[in-house]
Amino acid sequence: MSRRWPESQVPPDDEVMPYSDDETDDELEVSSEEEPEDAPPGVPPPQVEAKPSEMGWKVKANDRPYHHLPEFEKKVFLCIKKSRYSGNAIKTYKYNVLTFLPLNLYEQFKRVANLYFLALLILQIIPDITTLPWYTTLIPLVVVLSITAIKDLVDDLARHRMDKEINNRKSEVLLDGRFQEVKWSNMQVGDVVRMKKNDFIPADILLLSSSNPNSLCYVETAELDGETNLKFKLGRRETDERLQSERQLVDFNALIECEEPNNRLDKFIGTMTWERERLPLDLDNMLLRGCTIRNTDECHGLVIFAGADTKIMRNSGKTRFKRTKIDELMNYMVYSIFALLILVAAGLAIGHAFWYAEIGSKAWYLFRR
């Protein structure tokens, strides 16, 4: 007996079954080969159940205090603990008022040339071993460090402005029984969010319902993977049918168990426990931060990963000190010069010791006053 789709789940005629945003053609061929040979045509393969060991992330809908329970705390420093769930504010800048000077100097002195001239400056402060005044090295070194620090400061201020602009964006969040405009930085895991056409997706969100038929939601992923063609996501039929109104969303209290935050853009596994039902979830149900809602008047979702835990932020990593090829060449040249100076100084010292033992100690006229 052939299986048929319920009318509420039949996809549009001009669409194909959804697949992962980042799956390649090869991956699709492999997955199609793994489908049982006797499977009826047009019937999608069953969703893979996640292993219990992979379900280390728990999200409770409409319950902010749940995510601050002691069992979800992690140790930050000594006895200081905080919730393992990140807020939705992002931070891409490197410095603040207190850390700029020491951190910037530390990064600059990773360049061997700066460290070399600092060593020369220290030696020139000792009168017995120098022939030049100390400020002849200090002034050029300070000028070089200052110019580089100003450039780094300007770049970091631009990051501050961009972070502030993004964190101050607003989305509609269900709080106190109604949707309210909330800054992205104040959103938390477990919040129910309403998004409209052309809205940016503020976090990694589980799609619950959509104004489109069959719970379809179209997204543009250009900022995520560079592709400009629209892709579509599918909400679960169970949530789409029962979570359309604000009243229904207020009563939504599902528990999501899924994988820990990671940087895999092509993978998501989880389950949703709601009203004694256990529903499997995959990447096709997820709206990822960095995407934009298109061709969908309205949709609702549940925040699963926020801020630094989102997949796009996990892929961006920390802003690090970058070393160019010229820096590497300069370091090599300075190392070579330093090694040459050591060899010359050692050779002259050894030569002077031999000369003094053979000739200098007997040349009484050299020490005559």
C-alpha positions in Angstrom: 0.0 0.0 0.0 1.6 3.3 -1.1 2.1 6.1 1.3 0.5 9.5 0.6 1.2 13.0 1.9 -1.4 14.6 4.0 -2.9 17.6 2.2 -1.5 20.0 4.8 2.0 18.8 4.1 2.1 18.5 0.3 4.9 20.7 -1.0 4.3 23.2 -3.9 4.4 21.7 -7.4 7.4 23.8 -8.4 9.5 22.9 -5.3 11.5 19.9 -4.3 11.9 18.4 -0.9 14.0 20.6 1.3 17.6 19.6 2.0 20.4 21.1 4.0 21.5 24.6 2.9 25.1 23.5 2.4 24.7 20.0 1.0 26.6 19.5 -2.2 25.4 17.4 -5.2 27.7 14.6 -4.2 26.2 14.5 -0.7 22.7 14.5 -2.2 23.7 11.5 -4.4 25.0 9.7 -1.4 21.9 10.3 0.6 19.7 9.2 -2.3 21.7 6.0 -2.6 21.2 5.2 1.0 17.4 5.3 0.6 15.9 1.8 0.6 15.4 0.5 -3.0 11.8 -0.4 -2.3 10.9 3.0 -1.0 8.0 4.5 -3.0 9.0 7.4 -5.3 8.4 10.8 -3.9 8.4 9.7 -0.3 11.1 11.4 1.8 13.5 9.3 3.9 12.6 9.1 7.6 14.2 11.7 9.8 17.2 10.3 11.8 16.7 10.1 15.5 19.5 11.8 17.5 21.5 9.7 19.9 21.1 10.6 23.6 24.8 11.5 23.9 24.3 14.3 21.2 21.4 15.9 23.1 23.3 18.0 25.5 21.4 21.3 24.9 18.0 21.9 26.4 15.7 24.8 25.6 12.4 25.5 27.3 9.9 27.7 25.4 8.7 30.8 27.1 10.6 30.1 30.3 13.6 32.4 30.8 14.3 31.3 34.5 14.7 27.7 33.4 17.9 28.5 31.6 19.4 30.0 34.7 19.0 26.9 36.9 22.2 25.7 38.7 22.4 22.6 36.5 23.0 24.9 33.5 25.8 26.9 35.1 29.5 26.6 34.1 32.6 27.7 36.0 34.2 30.8 34.6 37.0 31.5 37.1 37.7 29.9 40.4 34.2 29.8 42.1 32.6 32.3 39.7 29.8 30.7 37.7 27.5 31.9 35.0 24.8 30.3 32.7 26.1 28.3 29.8 23.5 30.0 27.6 24.9 33.1 25.9 23.0 36.3 25.6 22.2 37.4 22.1 24.7 40.3 22.1 27.7 39.8 19.9 31.3 41.1 20.3 33.8 41.2 17.5 36.0 44.0 18.8 39.4 43.3 20.4 40.0 46.1 22.9 38.3 48.1 25.5 39.4 51.1 27.5 41.4 49.0 30.0 42.9 46.4 27.7 43.9 48.6 24.7 47.3 49.8 25.8 48.7 46.5 27.3 47.1 44.2 24.7 48.2 46.4 21.7 51.7 46.7 23.0 51.8 42.9 23.5 50.7 42.3 20.0 53.2 44.9 18.6 56.1 43.4 20.4 55.3 40.1 18.8 57.1 41.7 15.9 60.8 40.9 16.4 61.9 44.2 15.0 60.1 46.1 17.8 61.5 43.7 20.4 65.0 44.2 18.9 64.9 47.9 19.2 63.5 47.7 22.7 66.5 45.6 23.7 68.9 48.2 22.1 67.1 50.9 24.0 67.6 49.1 27.3 71.3 48.6 26.5 71.7 52.3 25.6 70.5 53.3 29.0 73.7 51.8 30.5 76.4 54.5 30.1 79.4 52.0 30.3 78.4 50.1 27.2 76.9 52.7 24.8 78.3 55.4 22.6 75.0 57.0 21.6 72.3 58.8 23.7 69.3 56.6 24.6 66.7 59.0 22.9 68.1 58.2 19.5 66.5 54.8 19.7 63.5 55.8 21.9 62.0 58.4 19.6 61.8 56.3 16.4 60.5 53.3 18.4 57.7 55.4 20.0 56.7 56.9 16.7 56.4 53.5 15.1 54.4 52.0 18.0 52.1 55.1 18.1 51.3 55.0 14.4 50.5 51.3 14.6 48.4 51.8 17.7 46.4 54.6 16.1 45.6 52.4 13.1 44.6 49.5 15.3 42.4 51.8 17.4 40.6 53.2 14.3 39.9 49.7 13.1 38.6 48.5 16.5 36.3 51.6 16.8 34.7 50.6 13.5 34.1 47.1 15.0 32.6 48.7 18.1 30.2 50.8 16.0 29.2 47.7 13.9 28.6 45.6 17.0 26.5 48.4 18.6 24.4 48.8 15.4 23.7 45.1 15.2 23.0 44.6 18.9 20.5 47.6 18.8 18.4 46.1 16.1 14.9 45.2 17.2 12.7 42.2 16.8 9.3 41.2 18.2 9.6 38.9 21.2 6.7 37.3 23.1 7.0 38.8 26.7 4.3 39.1 29.3 1.7 37.6 27.1 2.2 39.9 24.1 4.7 40.7 21.4 7.0 43.5 22.2 9.9 45.1 20.3 13.1 44.1 22.0 16.7 44.8 21.1 18.7 41.9 19.8 21.1 42.2 22.7 18.2 41.6 25.2 16.9 38.4 23.5 17.5 35.1 25.3 17.4 31.4 24.5 13.8 30.1 24.7 12.2 33.4 23.5 9.4 33.1 20.9 10.1 35.6 18.1 7.8 37.0 15.4 9.6 37.9 12.1 8.2 39.5 9.0 9.2 39.9 5.3 12.7 41.3 4.8 13.6 41.0 8.5 17.0 39.9 9.5 17.0 36.7 11.5 18.4 37.6 15.0 19.5 34.2 16.2 19.5 30.5 15.3 15.7 29.9 15.5 13.5 26.9 15.2 10.7 27.6 12.8 7.3 27.0 14.5 4.7 28.4 12.0 4.4 30.5 8.9 1.8 32.5 7.0 2.7 30.5 3.9 0.9 27.2 3.1 2.6 24.0 4.5 4.6 26.1 6.9 7.1 27.2 4.2 9.5 30.1 4.9 11.8 31.5 2.3 15.2 32.8 3.3 18.1 34.5 1.6 21.5 33.1 2.8 23.8 35.5 1.0 25.5 36.7 4.2 25.9 33.1 5.4 27.2 31.2 2.3 27.3 33.8 -0.5 24.4 32.2 -2.4 21.8 34.7 -3.7 19.1 32.2 -4.6 16.3 31.8 -2.2 16.0 28.7 -0.1 13.0 27.5 1.9 12.6 26.0 5.4 9.8 23.9 6.7 8.2 24.1 10.1 6.7 21.0 11.7 3.1 20.4 10.7 2.2 19.9 14.4 3.4 23.3 15.4 2.3 25.1 12.3 -1.3 24.0 12.8 -1.5 24.9 16.5 0.8 27.9 16.9 -0.7 30.6 14.6 -2.2 33.0 17.1 -0.6 35.0 19.9 -2.7 33.2 22.5 -1.5 29.8 21.3 2.1 30.9 21.3 1.8 32.1 24.9 0.8 28.6 26.0 3.6 27.0 24.0 5.8 25.2 26.6 7.8 22.6 24.6 11.2 21.3 25.6 13.8 21.1 22.9 16.7 18.8 23.3 19.4 19.1 20.6 23.1 19.1 19.9 25.6 21.5 21.6 26.4 24.7 19.8 28.8 24.1 16.9 30.1 25.6 13.6 28.5 23.0 11.3 26.3 25.0 8.9 25.0 21.8 7.3 23.9 19.9 10.4 21.4 20.1 13.2 19.8 17.2 15.1 17.3 17.5 17.9 13.9 16.5 19.3 11.0 18.5 20.6 8.8 17.2 23.4 5.4 18.8 23.4 2.0 17.7 24.6 3.2 14.1 25.1 4.6 14.0 21.6 8.3 13.6 20.7 9.0 15.2 17.3 12.3 14.9 15.5 14.0 18.1 14.2 16.7 18.7 11.6 18.4 21.6 9.7 15.4 22.1 7.5 13.4 23.4 10.5 16.1 25.9 11.5 16.4 29.6 10.5 20.1 30.6 11.0 21.4 34.0 12.0 22.8 35.9 9.1 19.8 35.0 6.8 16.9 37.3 5.8 13.2 36.4 5.6 11.9 36.7 2.0 8.5 36.1 0.3 7.0 35.3 3.7 4.6 37.8 5.3 5.0 36.5 8.8 6.5 33.6 10.7 7.2 32.5 14.3 10.2 30.8 15.8 11.9 29.7 19.0 15.4 30.9 19.8 17.7 27.8 20.2 21.2 29.4 19.9 21.9 33.0 20.7 24.8 35.4 20.3 28.2 33.7 20.4 26.6 30.2 20.3 25.0 30.8 16.8 26.6 28.9 13.9 27.7 32.1 12.1 29.5 33.4 15.2 31.1 30.0 15.8 32.5 30.1 12.3 33.8 33.7 12.6 36.0 33.0 15.7 37.9 35.6 17.6 39.6 38.6 16.0 43.2 37.6 16.0 46.5 39.4 15.4 47.4 38.7 11.7 50.9 38.4 10.5 51.6 39.3 6.9 54.3 37.8 4.6 56.3 41.0 5.0 56.2 40.6 8.8 57.5 37.1 8.5 60.3 38.3 6.2 61.1 41.1 8.5 61.2 38.7 11.5 63.6 36.4 9.6 65.9 39.3 8.6 66.0 40.6 12.2 66.7 37.1 13.5 69.5 36.9 11.0 71.0 40.3 11.9 70.8 39.5 15.6 72.5 36.1 15.0 75.2 37.9 13.0 75.8 40.4 15.7 76.1 37.7 18.3 78.6 35.8 16.2 80.7 39.0 15.5 80.6 40.0 19.1 81.6 36.5 20.2 84.4 36.4 17.6 85.8 39.7 18.7 85.6 38.8 22.4 87.5 35.5 21.8 90.0 37.3 19.6 90.6 40.0 22.2 91.1 37.3 24.9 93.8 35.6 22.8 95.4 38.9 21.9 95.5 40.0 25.5 97.0 36.7 26.7 99.7 36.8 24.0 100.4 40.5 23.5 98.2 42.8 25.5 99.3 41.7 29.0 102.9 42.3 28.0 102.4 45.7 26.4 103.1 47.8 29.4 103.0 51.0 27.4 99.2 50.6 26.7 98.4 50.9 30.4 100.9 53.7 31.2 99.3 56.8 32.8 
